[in-house]
Amino acid sequence: MKKLMLVGVLCTVLTACGQNEPTLVCGGYDVNISLSDDGETLTALINGDEMTLTHAISASGARYVGELNDTIVTLWNQGTDWTMFLNDGAPIECSAK
């Protein structure tokens, strides 16, 4: 039930952006995201490199994790806010482009 609610929140956020594939700016990275129909995966195009992130457990919000060029990428969403993490580095706040 909680997972379904999180997917609903994420879908609402994506719809609120006014497009199916919103573009975020996370630090120096342009990130285009697209959520799968079942909410289990998120496809991200990060500065031209495409990757698939998988839904992961999160205490709050929706969290997706994947690997790109030996870097663990985490995209975390809560409400209308997005944050990106690279490996175990500091959070990178994202904003709509």
MARTOR-141437 format. One line per field, with one value per residue: y negated, x, z of N, C-alpha, C in turn; residue in one letter; residue number from 1. Coordinates in steps of 0.05 Angstrom, whole numbers, plus 5000, padded with zeros to 4 digits. Example, Ala and Ser with C-alpha at 12.3 -4.5 7.8 and 13.67 -1.06 7.14 Angstrom:
n.py	5114	5045
n.px	5264	5257
n.pz	5156	5142
ca.py	5090	5021
ca.px	5246	5273
ca.pz	5156	5143
c.py	5066	4999
c.px	5264	5258
c.pz	5156	5157
residu	A	S
num	1	2
This chain:
n.py	5024	4975	4969	4963	4914	4881	4885	4862	4809	4795	4799	4758	4714	4716	4706	4655	4625	4614	4642	4706	4724	4696	4646	4638	4598	4615	4594	4590	4623	4642	4673	4716	4748	4807	4844	4912	4949	4983	4962	4984	4976	4923	4885	4850	4795	4771	4718	4735	4789	4850	4886	4937	4936	4969	4978	4967	4983	4934	4889	4845	4811	4825	4868	4881	4924	4935	4955	4920	4917	4938	4909	4902	4881	4844	4823	4784	4769	4725	4702	4644	4639	4657	4696	4713	4764	4782	4838	4843	4789	4719	4692	4671	4618	4612	4577	4556	4550
n.px	5017	5038	5078	5048	5024	5069	5086	5042	5047	5096	5080	5043	5077	5109	5070	5054	5096	5085	5099	5115	5166	5204	5255	5310	5356	5412	5459	5514	5492	5448	5386	5342	5281	5242	5187	5171	5112	5094	5119	5165	5215	5259	5278	5335	5367	5427	5465	5469	5481	5448	5410	5382	5345	5327	5269	5276	5278	5253	5249	5217	5184	5204	5253	5304	5354	5414	5469	5520	5572	5609	5593	5550	5486	5435	5369	5325	5260	5215	5153	5152	5206	5271	5330	5397	5445	5513	5550	5573	5570	5558	5491	5459	5422	5364	5332	5275	5282
n.pz	5000	5017	4979	4933	4943	4943	4890	4867	4886	4861	4807	4806	4816	4770	4731	4747	4730	4679	4635	4606	4611	4651	4658	4698	4735	4767	4806	4765	4727	4675	4678	4651	4663	4664	4684	4691	4671	4713	4756	4777	4755	4735	4681	4666	4634	4638	4629	4575	4579	4584	4633	4675	4733	4793	4833	4903	4973	5017	5071	5069	5015	4946	4921	4876	4849	4814	4769	4736	4693	4733	4777	4831	4826	4856	4855	4889	4910	4941	4951	4914	4909	4887	4895	4881	4889	4885	4887	4953	4963	4979	4982	4922	4905	4865	4812	4773	4703
ca.py	5000	4952	4967	4953	4886	4867	4884	4841	4783	4790	4793	4731	4695	4716	4692	4627	4612	4606	4658	4734	4728	4670	4641	4627	4590	4624	4584	4586	4645	4641	4699	4721	4772	4820	4865	4935	4951	4996	4947	4999	4965	4896	4882	4823	4787	4753	4706	4751	4818	4862	4907	4946	4937	4987	4969	4978	4977	4907	4883	4826	4804	4846	4869	4899	4928	4949	4951	4908	4914	4944	4890	4907	4857	4845	4801	4786	4750	4722	4679	4633	4636	4679	4695	4733	4771	4797	4855	4835	4761	4700	4689	4650	4609	4610	4558	4559	4533
ca.px	5000	5056	5092	5029	5021	5094	5085	5022	5059	5115	5066	5032	5099	5116	5048	5055	5118	5073	5109	5119	5194	5214	5284	5320	5384	5423	5487	5523	5481	5421	5375	5315	5272	5217	5179	5158	5083	5090	5133	5188	5240	5261	5299	5346	5387	5443	5485	5471	5484	5422	5412	5357	5346	5307	5257	5289	5264	5257	5232	5196	5189	5210	5281	5312	5382	5426	5498	5528	5601	5621	5583	5523	5469	5410	5351	5305	5239	5196	5136	5162	5235	5288	5357	5413	5469	5532	5564	5565	5575	5538	5467	5459	5395	5356	5310	5263	5295
ca.pz	5000	5019	4954	4914	4950	4934	4861	4861	4891	4840	4783	4809	4813	4742	4717	4755	4715	4654	4613	4614	4616	4661	4658	4723	4737	4792	4805	4738	4711	4664	4683	4641	4676	4654	4701	4678	4677	4738	4777	4788	4744	4725	4662	4668	4615	4653	4611	4551	4585	4593	4653	4687	4762	4803	4858	4926	4998	5027	5094	5059	4987	4927	4917	4854	4849	4791	4766	4711	4691	4759	4797	4841	4824	4870	4852	4911	4907	4962	4943	4889	4911	4877	4904	4869	4904	4869	4907	4980	4964	4990	4966	4902	4902	4837	4806	4746	4683
c.py	4975	4947	4955	4923	4870	4865	4863	4814	4776	4784	4766	4710	4693	4701	4662	4611	4604	4621	4687	4739	4702	4669	4627	4617	4597	4616	4578	4607	4638	4669	4700	4747	4781	4844	4887	4936	4963	4983	4961	4989	4937	4895	4853	4819	4765	4743	4723	4780	4829	4885	4914	4949	4954	4975	4983	4969	4949	4902	4863	4818	4829	4845	4889	4899	4943	4943	4941	4904	4917	4924	4898	4881	4862	4820	4804	4763	4749	4698	4669	4630	4661	4675	4718	4738	4787	4812	4847	4805	4745	4699	4666	4642	4605	4589	4563	4540	4518
c.px	5017	5070	5074	5025	5045	5094	5064	5032	5079	5102	5053	5053	5107	5095	5049	5076	5108	5084	5114	5148	5207	5245	5291	5348	5393	5453	5494	5512	5453	5410	5347	5306	5245	5211	5165	5129	5078	5104	5158	5215	5237	5283	5309	5367	5403	5466	5491	5475	5458	5427	5385	5362	5323	5296	5270	5273	5272	5239	5210	5204	5194	5239	5287	5342	5391	5456	5503	5558	5615	5614	5555	5507	5443	5394	5329	5286	5221	5179	5145	5192	5249	5316	5372	5438	5487	5550	5554	5570	5552	5514	5470	5430	5389	5333	5300	5277	5275
c.pz	5000	4992	4933	4918	4940	4904	4852	4865	4869	4814	4783	4805	4783	4725	4722	4740	4688	4630	4624	4622	4625	4660	4684	4719	4765	4793	4776	4719	4701	4666	4672	4652	4664	4671	4685	4687	4704	4762	4789	4778	4735	4705	4664	4646	4629	4636	4587	4555	4597	4613	4663	4717	4772	4829	4882	4951	5007	5050	5087	5030	4970	4920	4895	4852	4825	4789	4738	4711	4719	4781	4805	4841	4839	4864	4873	4908	4931	4956	4916	4888	4901	4888	4890	4887	4884	4889	4934	4984	4976	4971	4946	4897	4872	4835	4778	4727	4667
residu	M	K	K	L	M	L	V	G	V	L	C	T	V	L	T	A	C	G	Q	N	E	P	T	L	V	C	G	G	Y	D	V	N	I	S	L	S	D	D	G	E	T	L	T	A	L	I	N	G	D	E	M	T	L	T	H	A	I	S	A	S	G	A	R	Y	V	G	E	L	N	D	T	I	V	T	L	W	N	Q	G	T	D	W	T	M	F	L	N	D	G	A	P	I	E	C	S	A	K
num	1	2	3	4	5	6	7	8	9	10	11	12	13	14	15	16	17	18	19	20	21	22	23	24	25	26	27	28	29	30	31	32	33	34	35	36	37	38	39	40	41	42	43	44	45	46	47	48	49	50	51	52	53	54	55	56	57	58	59	60	61	62	63	64	65	66	67	68	69	70	71	72	73	74	75	76	77	78	79	80	81	82	83	84	85	86	87	88	89	90	91	92	93	94	95	96	97
